[in-house]
Amino acid sequence: MTRVPLTASERAEVHAQLAALERAGLPVAQAVGLLRGSAAQQSRWAPVLAALGKGRNLAQATVGLFTPLETAVLRAAIEAGSPAIAHERLGAAAAAQARRSKQLRARLLFPLAVFAIALFLLPLPALIAGNIGGGAYLMQSLGRLLALAGIMAVLQYAARRYAHGSGGSGRAALESLALRLPVLGELMVRRQAQVFFENLALLLGSGVAMFDAVPVAVDTLTVEAVRDDYGQLLPRLQSGQTLAQAVSGLAYPGNSAVVGMIATGEGSGELPQLLARYAQAEGKLVAERTDTLATWIPRLLYVVLAVWMAQGIFAGFAPVTRPDY
């Protein structure tokens, strides 16, 4: 039976609790049994407890609940004997992801609410003036709102399929178009590169070997063209290239300064630490630019909505002329 993955906020909550319980010295099975909060439904964790009882470790028992990246990190941490540190790192990463998603939803909520209100206000002058009846008013307001809700449901479903790597035949075409956009395309590439190097640093820092860490980090990328590009890293590494040499041949490296930083890290033996610092700094830069873009897009939408509402209100009060027969 396919498991329903935990959300980012649920994963953050679970990792934080498991880290605290691990540090308290509780056995893993007992720690899982003590999980509390929104992610601690019995139906989800009963199979995990059963698997732990059969001798499997936590990484094996939670396949399908955590992301493949988290599973790989936990597997390496369990082998190294330090799962608490891994839980803390994974919890912080999941909490940051949940925070970004929450901020995005909050920014989109108000424009959608204004648009929904506009659907009821626009045909109201025509109803007051007697140009339309009650049925037509409901069709133009409530009917359009229901249509909007249906469209949003379809978009949400498409977004979930996209997040799991299945976007249909038009996925590659849409991504190719987005990558060519002046501002959005650059942000997409830099964000994807930042995600890759952040996850690679987390894997390497947890003791995962380079040849094992690279494909896991590549699988966390969501843009197909970028993922295919980074998929060439492992063959280059296996042919004898250093990571810096392999990254220098990428079509989508994000910030080109990463090549020199990787070379420094490989020479000093501190590659995971330098990758983590780079990913943190690059993440802040991308987040700032994304926030700026996310701030101005709703403002432009408000202007468009205001003009649309004003035009609709004036048109609603305009008299309806009928031809003479």
PAZAPA-4460 file (N, C-alpha, C; in steps of 0.05 Angstrom, whole numbers, plus 32768, in hexadecimal, padded with zeros to 4 digits):
% residues 325
    n_x    n_y    n_z   ca_x   ca_y   ca_z    c_x    c_y    c_z   seq   type   mol
   8011   7FE8   8000   8000   8000   8000   8011   8019   8000     1      M     A
   800C   802C   7FEE   801B   8044   7FEC   8016   8057   8004     2      T     A
   802B   8060   8010   8028   8072   8027   8024   808F   801E     3      R     A
   8015   809E   802D   8011   80BA   8027   8028   80C9   8035     4      V     A
   8039   80D8   8025   8050   80E6   8032   8047   80FB   8046     5      P     A
   8058   80FF   805A   8053   8114   806D   8058   812F   805F     6      L     A
   8049   8144   8068   804E   815F   805E   8067   816A   806A     7      T     A
   8071   8180   8060   8089   818C   806A   8087   8193   8087     8      A     A
   8070   819F   808F   806C   81A7   80AB   806B   818E   80BD     9      S     A
   805E   8179   80B3   805D   8160   80C3   8079   8153   80C6    10      E     A
   8089   8154   80B0   80A4   8148   80B2   80B5   8158   80C5    11      R     A
   80B2   8173   80C4   80C1   8184   80D7   80BA   817D   80F4    12      A     A
   80A1   8179   80F9   8097   8172   8114   80A2   8157   811D    13      E     A
   80A1   8143   810B   80AA   8128   8112   80C8   8128   8117    14      V     A
   80D7   8134   8105   80F4   8134   8109   80FD   8142   8123    15      H     A
   80EF   8158   8129   80F6   8166   8142   80F0   8155   815A    16      A     A
   80DA   8147   815A   80D3   8136   8171   80E5   811E   8173    17      Q     A
   80EC   8112   815C   80FE   80FA   815C   811A   8102   8165    18      L     A
   8123   811A   815D   813D   8123   8166   813E   8126   8184    19      A     A
   8129   8132   8190   8128   8136   81AD   8126   811B   81BB    20      A     A
   8116   8109   81B1   8113   80EF   81BE   812C   80DD   81BB    21      L     A
   813A   80E0   81A4   8153   80D2   81A0   8168   80DB   81B5    22      E     A
   8169   80F6   81B8   817D   8101   81CB   8176   80F9   81E8    23      R     A
   815C   80F4   81ED   8154   80EC   8208   815B   80CF   820D    24      A     A
   8164   80C1   81F8   816D   80A5   81FC   8157   8090   81F8    25      G     A
   8140   8098   81EC   812B   8084   81E8   8131   8073   81D0    26      L     A
   812A   805A   81D1   812C   8049   81B9   811A   8054   81A3    27      P     A
   8121   804E   818A   8113   805A   8173   80F6   8052   8172    28      V     A
   80F0   8039   8179   80D4   8030   8178   80C4   803E   818D    29      A     A
   80CF   8042   81A5   80C1   8051   81BA   80BE   806E   81B2    30      Q     A
   80D2   8079   81A5   80D1   8095   819D   80BB   809A   8188    31      A     A
   80B8   8087   8175   80A3   8089   8161   8088   8087   816E    32      V     A
   8086   8076   8182   806C   8072   8190   8064   808A   81A0    33      G     A
   8077   809C   81A6   8071   80B4   81B6   806D   80CD   81A5    34      L     A
   806D   80CA   818B   8069   80E1   8179   804E   80EE   817F    35      L     A
   804E   8108   8180   8035   8117   8185   8031   812C   816F    36      R     A
   8019   8136   816C   8014   814C   8159   8004   8143   8141    37      G     A
   8003   8154   812D   7FF2   814F   8116   7FFC   8138   8105    38      S     A
   8016   8132   8106   8022   811D   80F5   8021   8102   8103    39      A     A
   8017   8100   811B   8019   80E7   812B   8000   80D6   8129    40      A     A
   7FF3   80D5   8111   7FDC   80C3   810F   7FE4   80A6   8111    41      Q     A
   7FD4   8097   8120   7FDB   807B   8124   7FDC   806B   810A    42      Q     A
   7FCB   8072   80F7   7FCA   8064   80DE   7FE4   8066   80CE    43      S     A
   7FF2   807C   80D2   800B   8080   80C4   8023   8072   80D2    44      R     A
   8023   8072   80EC   803A   8069   80FA   8038   804C   8104    45      W     A
   8020   8041   8103   801D   8024   810A   802E   8012   80F9    46      A     A
   802E   8016   80DE   8040   8005   80CD   805E   800A   80D3    47      P     A
   8065   8023   80DA   8080   8029   80E1   8089   8019   80FA    48      V     A
   8078   801A   810E   807E   800B   8127   8080   7FED   8121    49      L     A
   806E   7FE3   8110   806F   7FC7   8109   8089   7FC0   80FB    50      A     A
   8092   7FD1   80E8   80AC   7FCC   80DA   80C3   7FCE   80EE    51      A     A
   80C3   7FE1   8100   80D8   7FE3   8114   80D9   7FCA   8126    52      L     A
   80C1   7FBF   812C   80C0   7FA6   813C   80CC   7F8E   812D    53      G     A
   80CD   7F8F   8113   80D8   7F79   8103   80F6   7F7D   80FE    54      K     A
   8102   7F92   810B   811F   7F95   8109   8128   7FA9   80F4    55      G     A
   8116   7FB7   80E7   811F   7FCB   80D3   8126   7FE5   80E2    56      R     A
   8138   7FF4   80D5   813E   800E   80E1   812A   8023   80D9    57      N     A
   812D   803B   80E4   8119   8050   80DF   8118   8059   80C2    58      L     A
   812F   805A   80B5   8130   8062   8099   8121   804E   8088    59      A     A
   8123   8034   808D   8115   8020   807E   80F7   8020   8085    60      Q     A
   80F1   8025   809E   80D5   8023   80A7   80C4   803B   809E    61      A     A
   80D1   8051   8098   80C2   806A   8091   80C2   8070   8073    62      T     A
   80CB   805D   8063   80CB   8062   8046   80AF   8069   803C    63      V     A
   80AC   807F   802E   8092   8088   8025   8086   809F   8036    64      G     A
   808F   80A0   804F   8086   80B6   8060   8098   80CE   805E    65      L     A
   80B2   80C9   805F   80C6   80DD   805B   80CE   80DF   803E    66      F     A
   80DC   80F4   8036   80E6   80F7   801B   80FD   80E4   8016    67      T     A
   8104   80DE   7FFD   811B   80CD   7FF7   8135   80D9   8003    68      P     A
   8137   80F3   8002   814F   8100   800E   8150   80FA   802C    69      L     A
   813A   80FE   803A   813A   80F9   8057   8140   80DC   805D    70      E     A
   8136   80CA   804D   813B   80AE   8051   8159   80A7   804E    71      T     A
   8165   80B3   803A   8182   80AF   8035   8192   80BA   804C    72      A     A
   818B   80D2   8055   819A   80DF   806B   8197   80CE   8085    73      V     A
   817E   80C5   808A   817A   80B5   80A3   8189   809B   80A1    74      L     A
   8189   808F   808A   8198   8075   8087   81B5   8078   808E    75      R     A
   81C1   808E   8083   81DE   8093   8089   81E2   809A   80A6    76      A     A
   81D0   80AA   80B1   81D3   80B2   80CD   81D0   809A   80E0    77      A     A
   81BD   8088   80DA   81BA   8071   80EB   81D3   805F   80EA    78      I     A
   81DE   805C   80D2   81F7   804C   80D0   820E   8059   80DF    79      E     A
   820E   8075   80DF   8223   8083   80EE   821D   8085   810C    80      A     A
   8205   807E   8114   81FE   807F   8130   81F6   809A   813A    81      G     A
   81EE   80AD   8129   81E7   80C8   8132   81CD   80D2   8125    82      S     A
   81B7   80C4   8129   819E   80CC   811C   8192   80E6   8127    83      P     A
   8198   80ED   8140   818D   8105   814B   8195   811E   813C    84      A     A
   81AF   811F   8135   81B9   8136   8125   81AB   8138   810A    85      I     A
   81A8   8120   80FE   819A   8120   80E3   817D   8129   80E6    86      A     A
   8170   8120   80FB   8154   8129   80FF   8153   8147   8103    87      H     A
   8166   8153   8111   8166   8170   8115   816A   817F   80FA    88      E     A
   817C   8175   80EA   8181   8182   80D0   8169   817F   80BE    89      R     A
   815F   8167   80BC   8147   8162   80AB   812F   8172   80B5    90      L     A
   812C   8174   80CF   8115   8183   80DA   8117   81A0   80D3    91      G     A
   8130   81AB   80D5   8134   81C8   80CE   812E   81CD   80B0    92      A     A
   8137   81BA   809F   8132   81BD   8082   8114   81BB   807C    93      A     A
   8107   81A8   8088   80EA   81A5   8083   80DA   81BD   808E    94      A     A
   80E3   81C8   80A5   80D5   81DF   80B0   80D8   81F7   809E    95      A     A
   80F0   81FA   8092   80F4   8211   807F   80E3   820D   8067    96      A     A
   80E0   81F5   805D   80CF   81F0   8046   80B2   81F6   804C    97      Q     A
   80A9   81ED   8064   808D   81F2   806C   8088   8210   806F    98      A     A
   809C   821F   807A   8099   823B   807D   8097   824A   8063    99      R     A
   80A7   8242   804F   80A5   824E   8034   8089   8249   8028   100      R     A
   8080   8230   802B   8065   8229   801F   804F   8239   802C   101      S     A
   8051   823D   8047   803D   824C   8055   803D   8269   804D   102      K     A
   8055   8275   8049   8057   8291   8041   804B   8294   8025   103      Q     A
   8050   8281   8013   8046   8283   7FF8   8027   8282   7FF8   104      L     A
   801C   826F   8008   7FFF   826D   8009   7FF3   8287   8015   105      R     A
   8000   8293   8029   7FF6   82AB   8035   7FF5   82C2   8021   106      A     A
   800A   82C3   8010   800B   82D9   7FFC   7FF6   82D5   7FE7   107      R     A
   7FF0   82BD   7FE0   7FDC   82B8   7FCB   7FBF   82B9   7FD5   108      L     A
   7FBB   82B6   7FF0   7FA0   82B5   7FFA   7F91   82CF   7FF7   109      L     A
   7F9E   82E6   7FFD   7F90   82FF   7FFB   7F88   8307   7FDF   110      F     A
   7F9A   8304   7FCB   7F90   830A   7FAF   7F79   82F8   7FA7   111      P     A
   7F7A   82DF   7FAF   7F63   82CD   7FA8   7F4A   82D6   7FB6   112      L     A
   7F4C   82DF   7FCF   7F34   82E8   7FDD   7F29   8301   7FD0   113      A     A
   7F3A   8313   7FC8   7F31   832C   7FBA   7F23   8325   7FA0   114      V     A
   7F2F   8311   7F92   7F23   8309   7F78   7F07   82FD   7F7D   115      F     A
   7F05   82EC   7F92   7EEB   82E0   7F98   7ED6   82F5   7F9F   116      A     A
   7EDE   8309   7FAF   7ECB   831F   7FB5   7EC3   832E   7F9C   117      I     A
   7ED7   8332   7F8A   7ED1   8341   7F72   7EBC   8332   7F61   118      A     A
   7EBC   8318   7F62   7EA9   8309   7F52   7E8C   830F   7F5B   119      L     A
   7E88   8315   7F75   7E6D   831B   7F7F   7E67   8339   7F7B   120      F     A
   7E7B   834A   7F7B   7E76   8367   7F79   7E71   8370   7F5C   121      L     A
   7E7F   8363   7F49   7E7D   836D   7F2E   7E61   836B   7F22   122      L     A
   7E52   8355   7F25   7E37   8355   7F1A   7E22   8363   7F2C   123      P     A
   7E2A   836C   7F44   7E17   8378   7F56   7E0A   8392   7F4B   124      L     A
   7E19   83A4   7F3E   7E0C   83BC   7F33   7DF7   83B5   7F1E   125      P     A
   7DFD   83A1   7F0D   7DEA   8399   7EF9   7DD1   838E   7F05   126      A     A
   7DD3   837F   7F1C   7DBC   8375   7F2A   7DAC   838B   7F36   127      L     A
   7DB9   839F   7F42   7DAB   83B6   7F4E   7D9D   83C6   7F39   128      I     A
   7DAA   83CA   7F22   7D9E   83D9   7F0C   7D88   83CA   7EFE   129      A     A
   7D84   83B1   7F04   7D70   83A1   7EF7   7D78   8396   7EDC   130      G     A
   7D91   8398   7ED5   7D9A   838E   7EBB   7D9C   8370   7EBA   131      N     A
   7DA0   8363   7ED2   7DA1   8346   7ED3   7D8F   833D   7EEA   132      I     A
   7D86   8324   7EE9   7D76   8318   7EFF   7D87   830A   7F13   133      G     A
   7D7A   82FF   7F28   7D88   82F1   7F3D   7D97   82D9   7F33   134      G     A
   7D8B   82CA   7F21   7D98   82B2   7F16   7DB1   82B9   7F07   135      G     A
   7DB0   82CE   7EF7   7DC8   82D6   7EE8   7DDE   82E1   7EFB   136      A     A
   7DD5   82EE   7F11   7DE9   82F8   7F25   7DF7   82E1   7F32   137      Y     A
   7DE8   82CC   7F3A   7DF5   82B5   7F46   7E07   82A6   7F33   138      L     A
   7DFF   82A5   7F19   7E0F   8298   7F05   7E29   82A7   7F01   139      M     A
   7E28   82C2   7F01   7E40   82D2   7EFC   7E52   82D4   7F15   140      Q     A
   7E47   82D0   7F2D   7E57   82D2   7F46   7E5D   82B7   7F51   141      S     A
   7E49   82A9   7F5C   7E4E   828F   7F68   7E57   827B   7F53   142      L     A
   7E4C   827C   7F3B   7E54   8269   7F27   7E71   826C   7F1F   143      G     A
   7E7A   8285   7F1D   7E96   828A   7F16   7EA8   8282   7F2E   144      R     A
   7E9E   8286   7F47   7EAE   827F   7F5E   7EB2   8261   7F5F   145      L     A
   7E9D   8252   7F5A   7E9F   8235   7F59   7EB2   822B   7F43   146      L     A
   7EB0   8239   7F2C   7EC3   8232   7F16   7EE0   8238   7F1E   147      A     A
   7EE4   824E   7F2D   7EFF   8255   7F37   7F08   8240   7F4A   148      L     A
   7EF6   8237   7F5C   7EFE   8222   7F6F   7F06   8208   7F61   149      A     A
   7EF7   8202   7F4C   7EFE   81EA   7F3C   7F19   81EC   7F2F   150      G     A
   7F1E   8204   7F24   7F38   8209   7F17   7F4F   8206   7F2C   151      I     A
   7F4B   8212   7F44   7F5F   8210   7F59   7F64   81F3   7F61   152      M     A
   7F4E   81E3   7F63   7F51   81C7   7F6A   7F62   81B8   7F55   153      A     A
   7F5C   81BE   7F3C   7F6C   81B1   7F26   7F89   81BA   7F27   154      V     A
   7F8E   81D4   7F2C   7FAA   81DD   7F2F   7FB8   81D1   7F46   155      L     A
   7FAA   81CE   7F5D   7FB6   81C1   7F74   7FBD   81A4   7F6F   156      Q     A
   7FAB   8196   7F61   7FB0   817A   7F59   7FC8   8179   7F46   157      Y     A
   7FC9   818B   7F33   7FE0   818C   7F21   7FFA   8192   7F2F   158      A     A
   7FF9   81A4   7F44   8011   81AA   7F53   801B   8192   7F63   159      A     A
   8008   8182   7F6E   8010   816A   7F7D   801D   8156   7F6A   160      R     A
   8012   8153   7F52   801E   8141   7F3E   8039   814B   7F36   161      R     A
   803C   8165   7F33   8055   8171   7F2B   806A   816C   7F41   162      Y     A
   8062   816F   7F5A   8075   816C   7F70   807F   814F   7F72   163      A     A
   806E   813C   7F69   8076   8120   7F6A   8083   8117   7F50   164      H     A
   8089   812A   7F3E   8098   8124   7F26   8087   811C   7F0E   165      G     A
   806D   811F   7F0F   805C   8118   7EF9   804A   812F   7EF1   166      S     A
   8051   813C   7EDB   8042   8153   7ED3   8035   8150   7EB8   167      G     A
   8036   8138   7EAD   8029   8134   7E93   803C   813C   7E7C   168      G     A
   8031   813B   7E64   8041   8140   7E4C   804A   815E   7E4A   169      S     A
   803A   816F   7E57   8041   818C   7E54   8054   8196   7E69   170      G     A
   805E   8184   7E7B   8070   818D   7E90   808A   8199   7E85   171      R     A
   8097   818A   7E73   80B0   8194   7E69   80AD   81AE   7E5A   172      A     A
   8097   81B1   7E4B   8092   81C9   7E3B   808E   81E1   7E4E   173      A     A
   807F   81DD   7E63   807A   81F3   7E76   8094   81FB   7E85   174      L     A
   80A4   81E7   7E8D   80BD   81ED   7E9A   80D0   81FB   7E88   175      E     A
   80D1   81F3   7E6F   80E3   8200   7E5B   80DB   821D   7E57   176      S     A
   80C1   8222   7E56   80B8   823E   7E53   80BF   824E   7E6C   177      L     A
   80BB   8243   7E84   80C1   8251   7E9C   80DF   8257   7E9F   178      A     A
   80EF   8244   7E97   810C   8248   7E99   8116   825F   7E86   179      L     A
   8107   8265   7E71   810F   827A   7E5F   8105   8296   7E68   180      R     A
   80F4   8297   7E7C   80EB   82B1   7E86   8102   82C0   7E94   181      L     A
   8104   82DB   7E90   811B   82EA   7E99   8120   82E7   7EB7   182      P     A
   810D   82EC   7EC8   8111   82EC   7EE5   810B   82D0   7EF1   183      V     A
   80F4   82C6   7EEA   80EB   82AC   7EF6   80FD   8296   7EEF   184      L     A
   8107   8295   7ED6   8119   8280   7ECD   8132   827F   7EDD   185      G     A
   813F   8296   7EE2   8157   8296   7EF2   8152   828D   7F0E   186      E     A
   813C   8296   7F1A   8135   828E   7F35   8130   8270   7F37   187      L     A
   8123   8265   7F23   811E   8248   7F23   8138   8238   7F23   188      M     A
   814B   8241   7F11   8164   8232   7F0F   8174   8235   7F29   189      V     A
   8176   824D   7F33   8186   8251   7F4C   817A   8243   7F63   190      R     A
   815F   8242   7F64   8152   8234   7F7A   8157   8216   7F78   191      R     A
   8155   820B   7F60   815B   81EE   7F5C   8178   81E7   7F63   192      Q     A
   818A   81F8   7F5A   81A7   81F3   7F61   81AB   81F5   7F7F   193      A     A
   819F   8208   7F8C   81A2   820B   7FA9   8197   81F2   7FB7   194      Q     A
   8180   81E8   7FAE   8175   81D0   7FBA   8187   81B8   7FB7   195      V     A
   8193   81B5   7F9F   81A5   819F   7F9B   81BD   81A0   7FAD   196      F     A
   81CB   81B7   7FAE   81E3   81B9   7FBE   81DD   81B8   7FDC   197      F     A
   81C6   81C2   7FE4   81BE   81C0   8000   81BA   81A3   8008   198      E     A
   81AC   8194   7FF7   81A7   8178   7FFD   81C0   8167   7FFB   199      N     A
   81D1   816E   7FE8   81EA   8160   7FE5   81FC   8164   7FFE   200      L     A
   81FC   817D   8008   820B   8182   8021   8200   8173   8038   201      A     A
   81E6   8171   803A   81D9   8162   8050   81E0   8145   804F   202      L     A
   81E0   813A   8037   81E6   811D   8033   8203   8117   8039   203      L     A
   8215   8128   802E   8232   8123   8032   8239   8127   8050   204      L     A
   822D   813C   805C   8232   8140   8079   8228   812A   808B   205      G     A
   8214   811B   8081   8209   8105   8091   8218   80EB   808C   206      S     A
   822D   80EC   807A   823D   80D4   8076   8237   80C4   805D   207      G     A
   8225   80CE   804C   821E   80C0   8033   8235   80C4   801F   208      V     A
   823D   80AF   8012   8252   80B1   7FFE   824A   80C2   7FE6   209      A     A
   825D   80CE   7FD9   8257   80E1   7FC3   8247   80D3   7FAD   210      M     A
   824F   80BB   7FA5   8241   80AE   7F8F   8225   80A7   7F97   211      F     A
   821F   80A3   7FB0   8204   809E   7FB9   81F4   80B7   7FBE   212      D     A
   8202   80CC   7FC7   81F5   80E5   7FCE   81EB   80F5   7FB5   213      A     A
   81FB   80F5   7FA0   81F5   8105   7F88   81DA   80FD   7F7C   214      V     A
   81D5   80E3   7F76   81BB   80DC   7F6A   81A3   80E2   7F7C   215      P     A
   81A7   80DF   7F97   8191   80E6   7FA9   818B   8104   7FA8   216      V     A
   81A0   8114   7FA8   819C   8131   7FA7   8190   8139   7F8C   217      A     A
   8197   812C   7F76   818C   8132   7F5C   816E   812C   7F5C   218      V     A
   8166   8116   7F69   814A   810F   7F69   8138   8123   7F78   219      D     A
   8144   8135   7F87   8134   8149   7F96   812D   8161   7F84   220      T     A
   8139   8162   7F6C   8133   8179   7F5A   8119   8174   7F4C   221      L     A
   8109   8189   7F48   80EF   8187   7F3D   80ED   8190   7F20   222      T     A
   80FF   81A0   7F16   80FF   81A9   7EFB   810D   8195   7EE9   223      V     A
   80FF   818A   7ED6   8109   8173   7EC7   8123   8179   7EB8   224      E     A
   8125   8191   7EAC   813D   8198   7E9D   8155   819A   7EAF   225      A     A
   8151   81A6   7EC6   8167   81A9   7EDA   816E   818D   7EE5   226      V     A
   815B   817D   7EEB   8160   8162   7EF6   8170   8151   7EE1   227      R     A
   8169   8153   7EC8   8177   8144   7EB3   8194   814E   7EB1   228      D     A
   8198   8168   7EB4   81B2   8174   7EB3   81C4   816A   7ECA   229      D     A
   81B9   816B   7EE2   81C8   8162   7EF9   81CB   8144   7EFA   230      Y     A
   81BA   8136   7EEB   81BD   8119   7EE9   81D7   8110   7EDB   231      G     A
   81E5   8123   7ECE   81FE   811D   7EC1   8216   811E   7ED4   232      Q     A
   8211   8127   7EED   8227   812A   7F00   8233   810F   7F07   233      L     A
   8222   80FC   7F0E   822C   80E2   7F17   823E   80D5   7F02   234      L     A
   8235   80D3   7EE8   8247   80C7   7ED4   8262   80D6   7ED2   235      P     A
   8262   80F0   7ED5   827B   80FF   7ED4   828C   80F9   7EEC   236      R     A
   8280   80F7   7F03   8290   80F0   7F1B   829B   80D4   7F19   237      L     A
   828B   80C1   7F0E   8294   80A6   7F0B   82AB   80A3   7EF6   238      Q     A
   82AC   80B6   7EE4   82C1   80B6   7ED0   82DB   80C2   7EDA   239      S     A
   82DB   80CC   7EF3   82F3   80D7   7EFF   82F4   80F5   7F03   240      G     A
   82E0   8103   7EFB   82DF   8120   7EFF   82DA   8126   7F1D   241      Q     A
   82E4   813D   7F25   82DD   8147   7F40   82C1   8153   7F3E   242      T     A
   82B6   8159   7F56   829B   8165   7F56   829C   8180   7F49   243      L     A
   82B1   8190   7F4E   82B3   81AA   7F42   82B4   81A8   7F24   244      A     A
   82C3   8195   7F19   82C5   8192   7EFC   82AA   8189   7EF1   245      Q     A
   829C   8177   7EFF   8282   816E   7EF6   826D   8184   7EF6   246      A     A
   826D   8195   7F0B   825A   81AB   7F0D   8260   81C0   7EF8   247      V     A
   8279   81C4   7EF1   8280   81D9   7EDE   8274   81D3   7EC2   248      S     A
   826C   81BA   7EBD   8260   81B3   7EA3   8242   81B4   7EA3   249      G     A
   8236   81BD   7EB9   8219   81BE   7EBA   820E   81D6   7EAA   250      L     A
   81F7   81D2   7E9E   81E9   81E8   7E90   81DB   81FA   7EA3   251      A     A
   81D3   81EF   7EBA   81C4   81FF   7ECE   81D2   81FE   7EE9   252      Y     A
   81EA   820A   7EEC   81F8   8209   7F05   81ED   821B   7F1B   253      P     A
   81DA   822D   7F13   81D0   8241   7F26   81E4   8258   7F28   254      G     A
   81F1   825B   7F3E   8206   826E   7F42   8221   8262   7F3A   255      N     A
   822E   826D   7F26   8246   8261   7F1B   825D   8261   7F2F   256      S     A
   825B   8272   7F45   826F   8273   7F59   8271   8259   7F69   257      A     A
   825D   8247   7F66   825D   822E   7F75   8274   821C   7F6D   258      V     A
   827D   821F   7F54   8293   820D   7F4A   82AD   8212   7F5A   259      V     A
   82B4   822B   7F5D   82CC   8232   7F6C   82C9   822A   7F8A   260      G     A
   82B2   822D   7F95   82AD   8225   7FB1   82B0   8207   7FB4   261      M     A
   82A5   81F8   7FA1   82A8   81DB   7FA3   82C5   81D2   7FA1   262      I     A
   82D4   81DF   7F8E   82F0   81D8   7F8C   82FF   81DE   7FA6   263      A     A
   82F9   81F4   7FB3   8305   81FA   7FCD   82FE   81E5   7FE2   264      T     A
   82E4   81DD   7FE2   82DC   81C9   7FF5   82E9   81AE   7FF1   265      G     A
   82EC   81A6   7FD7   82F8   818D   7FD2   8316   818E   7FD9   266      E     A
   8323   81A5   7FD5   833F   81A7   7FDC   8344   81A8   7FFA   267      G     A
   8332   81B3   8009   8335   81B6   8026   8329   819F   8036   268      S     A
   8319   818E   8029   830C   8178   8037   82F4   8181   8047   269      G     A
   82EA   8199   8041   82D2   81A3   804F   82BB   81A8   803C   270      E     A
   82B8   8196   8029   82A3   819A   8014   8287   819C   8020   271      L     A
   827E   818A   8032   8263   818C   803C   825E   81A7   804B   272      P     A
   8271   81B0   805A   826E   81C9   8069   826C   81E1   8056   273      Q     A
   827D   81E2   8041   827D   81F8   802F   8263   81F7   801D   274      L     A
   825B   81E0   8016   8242   81DD   8006   822A   81E7   8017   275      L     A
   822A   81E0   8031   8214   81E9   8042   8214   8207   8045   276      A     A
   822B   8214   8048   822C   8231   804A   8223   823E   8030   277      R     A
   822D   8233   8019   8224   823E   8000   8206   823C   7FFC   278      Y     A
   81FB   8224   8002   81DF   8220   7FFF   81CE   8233   8011   279      A     A
   81D8   8238   8029   81CA   824A   803B   81CA   8266   8031   280      Q     A
   81E2   8270   8027   81E3   828B   801C   81D3   828E   8003   281      A     A
   81D5   827A   7FF1   81C6   827B   7FD8   81A8   8279   7FDE   282      E     A
   81A0   8269   7FF2   8184   8267   7FF9   8179   8282   8002   283      G     A
   8188   8291   8012   817F   82AB   801B   817C   82BE   8004   284      K     A
   818F   82BE   7FF1   818D   82CF   7FDA   8175   82C9   7FC9   285      L     A
   8171   82AF   7FC3   815A   82A7   7FB3   8140   82AE   7FC1   286      V     A
   813F   82AA   7FDC   8127   82B0   7FEB   8121   82CE   7FEA   287      A     A
   8135   82DF   7FEC   8131   82FB   7FEB   8125   8304   7FD0   288      E     A
   8130   82F9   7FBA   8127   8300   7FA0   810B   82F5   7F9B   289      R     A
   8106   82DD   7FA5   80EB   82D1   7FA3   80D6   82E1   7FB3   290      T     A
   80DE   82EB   7FCB   80CC   82FB   7FDB   80C6   8315   7FCC   291      D     A
   80DA   8321   7FC0   80D5   833A   7FB1   80C1   8335   7F9A   292      T     A
   80C5   831F   7F8C   80B3   8318   7F76   8097   8312   7F80   293      L     A
   8096   8304   7F97   807C   82FD   7FA2   806E   8315   7FAE   294      A     A
   807D   832A   7FB5   8070   8342   7FBF   8064   8353   7FA9   295      T     A
   8071   8354   7F92   8068   8365   7F7C   8052   8358   7F6C   296      W     A
   8052   833E   7F69   803D   8331   7F59   8021   8336   7F64   297      I     A
   801D   8332   7F7F   8002   8339   7F8A   7FFA   8356   7F85   298      P     A
   800E   8368   7F87   8007   8385   7F82   7FFE   8389   7F66   299      R     A
   800B   837D   7F53   8002   837F   7F37   7FE6   8373   7F34   300      L     A
   7FE1   835D   7F42   7FC7   8350   7F40   7FB1   8363   7F4B   301      L     A
   7FB8   8371   7F62   7FA5   8383   7F6D   7F9D   8399   7F5A   302      Y     A
   7FB1   83A4   7F4B   7FAC   83B9   7F38   7F9A   83AF   7F22   303      V     A
   7FA0   8397   7F18   7F8F   838B   7F03   7F73   8387   7F0D   304      V     A
   7F70   837D   7F25   7F56   8378   7F31   7F46   8391   7F35   305      L     A
   7F54   83A7   7F3E   7F47   83C0   7F42   7F3C   83CC   7F28   306      A     A
   7F4C   83CB   7F13   7F43   83D5   7EF9   7F2C   83C4   7EEF   307      V     A
   7F2E   83AA   7EF2   7F19   8398   7EE9   7EFF   839D   7EF8   308      W     A
   7F01   83A0   7F13   7EE9   83A5   7F23   7EDC   83C0   7F1B   309      M     A
   7EED   83D4   7F18   7EE2   83EF   7F11   7ED4   83EE   7EF6   310      A     A
   7EE0   83E1   7EE3   7ED4   83DF   7EC9   7EB9   83CF   7ECA   311      Q     A
   7EB9   83B9   7EDA   7EA1   83A9   7EDC   7E8B   83B8   7EEA   312      G     A
   7E91   83C8   7EFF   7E7D   83D7   7F0E   7E70   83EC   7EFD   313      I     A
   7E81   83FB   7EEE   7E76   8410   7EDD   7E65   8403   7EC6   314      F     A
   7E6E   83ED   7EBC   7E5F   83E0   7EA7   7E44   83D5   7EB1   315      A     A
   7E44   83CD   7ECB   7E2C   83C2   7ED7   7E16   83D7   7EDA   316      G     A
   7E1E   83F0   7EDF   7E0A   8405   7EE2   7E02   8412   7EC7   317      F     A
   7E10   840A   7EB2   7E09   8416   7E98   7DEE   840B   7E8F   318      A     A
   7DDD   841B   7E83   7DC2   8412   7E7B   7DC5   83FE   7E64   319      P     A
   7DB3   83EB   7E64   7DB2   83D7   7E4F   7DA0   83E1   7E39   320      V     A
   7DAA   83E4   7E21   7D9A   83EE   7E0B   7D90   83D6   7DFB   321      T     A
   7D77   83D6   7DF4   7D6B   83C1   7DE5   7D61   83CC   7DCA   322      R     A
   7D64   83BD   7DB5   7D5B   83C6   7D9B   7D3D   83C9   7D9A   323      P     A
   7D33   83DE   7D8C   7D17   83E2   7D88   7D0C   83D0   7D72   324      D     A
   7CF5   83C4   7D77   7CE9   83B3   7D63   7CCF   83C0   7D59   325      Y     A
***
